[in-house]
Amino acid sequence: MLDHRLAPPAERTDQPVISILGPLELTGPRGPIRLTARRQQILVGALVWQANRVVSIDSLIDVMWGTESPSTARSQVHISVSGVRKRLARAGLHRLIDTEPPGYLARVGPGKLDAHRFDELAELGRTALAAGRLSDADQYYAAALRLWRGDPFSGLRNEHIESIAARLCERRITLSENHFDVRIMLGRSADIISEVVPLVAKYPFRERLRAQLMIALSRSGRTMEALRVYQETRQLFVSELGVEPGPVLRDLEQEILTGTASRIAQDRFSATR
């Protein structure tokens, strides 16, 4: 049975719902809160990424301007915070951003930030998988991935924010790989092919994805296509990296050729990662 934490809390509070797994969005009791100024968006993004922790003004200056900060940077941070607070207050929100020396703190309650919810569901999935509850793990992973609305902080160009986005994307692709493993173990290999193919194109050097695609194709009776994936992988790795595919892919090719590719190599690509 699924843990009760799978369902999002139903109650409404004066805390906003904050989404960063896609364009930055804040939603309060009176609806969406629009932050049109780029500097305000960067400020809020930096604060909610470190939710419930104090972020110093010096750190915020570094995020917003890097090494090219103006002499008025500290006052501009204060002005940006004031502007954000006014928008929040008009939406009935007064406690999202607090002043906490030496800077500011974003107070974000449980379940109010989609990235936190993603991590929570991912952990519930790992726990279910470790206990052998594959169907539960499948549902937790699927619920976590449904939280994504696009690239994190999409449309917000800033070196620091883009670094955060890259880390979030790595969590997403790793969880997708875990989810594919679970669905293969559930006998749903054919279901994942259409999802794995575009990810292989986006992340061409992730061997785990390529192994999952080969397994899914092989188990779906598409042996020649599975072997073609290996050959294309080998050509790409040799031409671009100057190396052969790793032992997992090489062994998998042989297993497919001999008709013994009957299981996921759990000791090599583990879905519990």
C-alpha positions as CSV (number, residue, x, y, z in Angstrom):
1,M,0.0,0.0,0.0
2,L,1.3,3.5,-0.8
3,D,2.5,5.6,2.0
4,H,0.0,8.4,2.9
5,R,2.7,10.9,2.1
6,L,2.2,10.3,-1.6
7,A,-0.8,12.5,-1.6
8,P,-0.1,16.3,-1.4
9,P,-1.4,18.1,1.6
10,A,-5.0,19.4,1.0
11,E,-5.0,22.3,3.4
12,R,-4.3,25.9,2.3
13,T,-2.1,28.1,4.4
14,D,-0.5,31.5,3.9
15,Q,2.6,29.8,2.5
16,P,2.9,29.9,-1.3
17,V,3.4,26.9,-3.5
18,I,6.8,27.4,-5.1
19,S,7.7,25.7,-8.4
20,I,11.3,25.7,-9.8
21,L,11.1,22.5,-11.8
22,G,10.2,24.5,-14.9
23,P,9.7,28.3,-15.0
24,L,9.9,29.9,-11.6
25,E,6.3,30.2,-10.2
26,L,4.8,31.3,-6.9
27,T,1.2,30.7,-6.0
28,G,-0.6,32.1,-3.0
29,P,-4.1,31.9,-1.7
30,R,-5.2,34.6,-4.2
31,G,-3.5,32.9,-7.2
32,P,-0.3,33.3,-9.1
33,I,2.3,35.9,-8.1
34,R,4.0,37.5,-11.0
35,L,7.7,38.5,-10.7
36,T,8.5,40.3,-14.0
37,A,11.8,41.8,-13.0
38,R,14.7,39.5,-13.8
39,R,16.7,40.6,-10.7
40,Q,13.7,39.7,-8.4
41,Q,13.4,36.3,-10.1
42,I,17.1,35.6,-9.5
43,L,16.8,36.7,-5.9
44,V,13.8,34.5,-5.2
45,G,15.4,31.6,-7.0
46,A,18.6,31.9,-4.9
47,L,16.6,32.1,-1.6
48,V,14.2,29.3,-2.2
49,W,17.0,27.0,-3.5
50,Q,18.4,27.4,0.1
51,A,15.0,27.4,1.7
52,N,14.9,27.8,5.5
53,R,18.6,28.7,5.5
54,V,20.0,32.2,5.8
55,V,21.6,33.5,2.7
56,S,24.0,36.4,3.3
57,I,23.7,39.6,1.3
58,D,27.3,39.1,0.1
59,S,26.2,35.7,-1.3
60,L,23.2,37.3,-3.0
61,I,25.4,40.0,-4.5
62,D,27.6,37.2,-5.9
63,V,24.6,35.4,-7.4
64,M,23.1,38.5,-8.9
65,W,26.2,40.2,-10.3
66,G,29.2,37.9,-9.9
67,T,32.5,39.7,-10.0
68,E,31.0,42.7,-11.7
69,S,28.9,44.0,-8.8
70,P,28.2,47.7,-8.7
71,S,29.0,49.9,-5.7
72,T,25.3,50.1,-5.0
73,A,24.9,46.3,-5.0
74,R,23.9,46.0,-1.3
75,S,21.2,48.7,-1.6
76,Q,19.9,47.2,-4.8
77,V,19.5,43.8,-3.0
78,H,17.5,45.6,-0.4
79,I,15.4,47.3,-3.0
80,S,14.8,43.9,-4.8
81,V,13.7,42.3,-1.6
82,S,11.3,45.2,-0.8
83,G,9.8,44.9,-4.3
84,V,9.3,41.1,-3.9
85,R,7.7,41.6,-0.5
86,K,5.2,44.1,-1.8
87,R,4.1,41.7,-4.5
88,L,3.8,38.9,-1.9
89,A,1.9,41.1,0.5
90,R,-0.7,42.0,-2.2
91,A,-1.3,38.3,-2.6
92,G,-1.8,38.0,1.1
93,L,1.7,36.6,1.9
94,H,3.9,38.2,4.5
95,R,6.3,35.6,5.7
96,L,8.0,34.1,2.7
97,I,11.2,36.3,3.0
98,D,12.4,37.2,6.4
99,T,15.3,39.4,7.3
100,E,17.9,37.3,9.2
101,P,21.3,38.8,9.7
102,P,23.6,38.7,7.8
103,G,21.0,38.4,5.0
104,Y,17.6,36.9,4.2
105,L,15.8,33.6,4.7
106,A,13.0,32.1,2.6
107,R,10.6,30.3,4.9
108,V,9.2,27.3,3.0
109,G,6.9,24.9,4.7
110,P,6.8,21.1,4.1
111,G,5.5,20.2,0.7
112,K,5.5,23.8,-0.6
113,L,8.5,23.6,-2.9
114,D,8.3,21.2,-5.8
115,A,12.0,20.3,-5.7
116,H,11.6,19.2,-2.0
117,R,8.6,17.2,-2.9
118,F,10.5,15.6,-5.8
119,D,13.3,14.5,-3.4
120,E,10.7,13.2,-0.9
121,L,8.9,11.0,-3.5
122,A,12.3,9.8,-4.8
123,E,13.3,8.7,-1.4
124,L,10.0,6.9,-0.8
125,G,10.5,5.2,-4.1
126,R,14.0,4.0,-3.1
127,T,12.6,2.7,0.2
128,A,9.8,0.8,-1.5
129,L,12.3,-0.7,-4.0
130,A,14.7,-1.8,-1.3
131,A,11.7,-3.5,0.4
132,G,10.8,-5.3,-2.9
133,R,7.6,-3.3,-3.4
134,L,8.1,-2.7,-7.1
135,S,4.6,-1.4,-7.9
136,D,4.8,1.2,-5.1
137,A,8.3,2.3,-6.3
138,D,6.9,2.7,-9.8
139,Q,4.1,4.9,-8.5
140,Y,6.4,7.0,-6.3
141,Y,8.9,7.6,-9.1
142,A,6.1,8.4,-11.6
143,A,4.6,10.9,-9.1
144,A,8.1,12.6,-8.7
145,L,8.7,12.9,-12.4
146,R,5.2,14.4,-13.0
147,L,6.2,17.4,-10.9
148,W,8.5,18.5,-13.7
149,R,7.1,21.2,-16.1
150,G,10.2,21.7,-18.2
151,D,13.8,22.8,-17.5
152,P,14.4,24.2,-14.0
153,F,14.2,27.9,-13.9
154,S,13.6,27.9,-17.6
155,G,13.9,31.3,-19.2
156,L,16.0,32.7,-16.4
157,R,19.6,33.2,-17.6
158,N,22.1,33.5,-14.8
159,E,25.3,31.6,-14.2
160,H,24.5,30.6,-10.6
161,I,20.9,29.7,-11.4
162,E,22.0,27.7,-14.4
163,S,24.4,25.7,-12.1
164,I,21.5,24.9,-9.8
165,A,19.4,23.9,-12.8
166,A,22.1,21.5,-14.0
167,R,22.2,19.8,-10.6
168,L,18.4,19.4,-10.6
169,C,18.5,18.0,-14.1
170,E,21.0,15.4,-13.0
171,R,18.6,14.3,-10.2
172,R,15.8,14.0,-12.8
173,I,17.7,11.9,-15.3
174,T,19.0,9.6,-12.5
175,L,15.5,9.1,-11.2
176,S,14.2,8.4,-14.7
177,E,16.9,5.7,-15.0
178,N,15.8,4.2,-11.7
179,H,12.2,4.3,-12.9
180,F,13.0,2.6,-16.2
181,D,14.8,-0.2,-14.2
182,V,11.7,-0.7,-12.1
183,R,9.4,-0.9,-15.0
184,I,11.6,-3.4,-16.8
185,M,11.5,-5.5,-13.6
186,L,7.8,-5.2,-13.7
187,G,7.7,-6.7,-17.2
188,R,6.8,-3.4,-18.8
189,S,9.9,-3.1,-21.1
190,A,7.9,-2.1,-24.2
191,D,6.3,0.8,-22.3
192,I,9.6,2.6,-21.7
193,I,11.1,2.5,-25.3
194,S,9.4,5.7,-26.4
195,E,10.6,7.5,-23.3
196,V,14.2,6.2,-23.3
197,V,14.9,7.0,-27.0
198,P,14.7,10.8,-26.7
199,L,16.7,10.7,-23.5
200,V,19.4,8.7,-25.2
201,A,19.5,11.5,-27.9
202,K,19.7,14.2,-25.2
203,Y,22.3,12.3,-23.1
204,P,24.2,10.3,-25.6
205,F,27.1,9.2,-23.4
206,R,25.0,7.8,-20.5
207,E,25.7,4.1,-20.8
208,R,22.9,3.2,-18.3
209,L,20.3,4.7,-20.6
210,R,21.7,2.8,-23.6
211,A,21.7,-0.4,-21.7
212,Q,18.1,0.1,-20.7
213,L,17.1,0.7,-24.3
214,M,18.9,-2.4,-25.5
215,I,17.2,-4.5,-22.8
216,A,13.8,-3.0,-23.5
217,L,14.2,-3.6,-27.2
218,S,15.5,-7.2,-26.7
219,R,12.7,-8.1,-24.4
220,S,10.1,-6.7,-26.8
221,G,11.3,-9.0,-29.5
222,R,13.3,-6.3,-31.4
223,T,16.7,-8.0,-31.2
224,M,18.2,-6.5,-34.3
225,E,17.3,-3.0,-33.1
226,A,18.9,-3.7,-29.7
227,L,22.1,-4.8,-31.4
228,R,22.0,-1.7,-33.7
229,V,21.9,0.5,-30.6
230,Y,25.1,-1.1,-29.4
231,Q,26.8,-0.6,-32.8
232,E,25.7,3.0,-32.9
233,T,27.0,3.4,-29.3
234,R,30.3,1.9,-30.1
235,Q,30.8,4.1,-33.2
236,L,29.9,7.2,-31.2
237,F,32.1,6.4,-28.3
238,V,35.1,5.5,-30.4
239,S,34.8,8.6,-32.7
240,E,33.9,11.1,-30.0
241,L,35.7,9.8,-26.9
242,G,38.3,7.5,-28.3
243,V,37.1,4.6,-26.0
244,E,35.1,1.4,-26.4
245,P,31.8,1.1,-24.6
246,G,32.1,-0.1,-21.0
247,P,31.9,-3.8,-19.9
248,V,28.2,-3.6,-19.1
249,L,27.3,-2.7,-22.7
250,R,29.8,-5.2,-24.2
251,D,28.5,-8.0,-22.0
252,L,24.9,-7.1,-22.8
253,E,25.6,-7.2,-26.5
254,Q,26.9,-10.8,-26.1
255,E,23.9,-11.8,-23.9
256,I,21.6,-10.5,-26.6
257,L,23.5,-12.3,-29.3
258,T,23.4,-15.6,-27.4
259,G,19.8,-15.1,-26.2
260,T,20.7,-14.9,-22.6
261,A,19.8,-11.3,-21.8
262,S,17.0,-12.3,-19.5
263,R,17.6,-10.0,-16.6
264,I,18.8,-6.5,-15.6
265,A,22.4,-6.7,-14.4
266,Q,21.6,-5.5,-10.9
267,D,25.2,-5.7,-9.8
268,R,26.2,-3.3,-12.6
269,F,23.4,-0.9,-13.1
270,S,21.4,-0.9,-9.9
271,A,17.9,0.7,-9.8
272,T,18.5,1.5,-6.1
273,R,20.9,4.3,-7.0
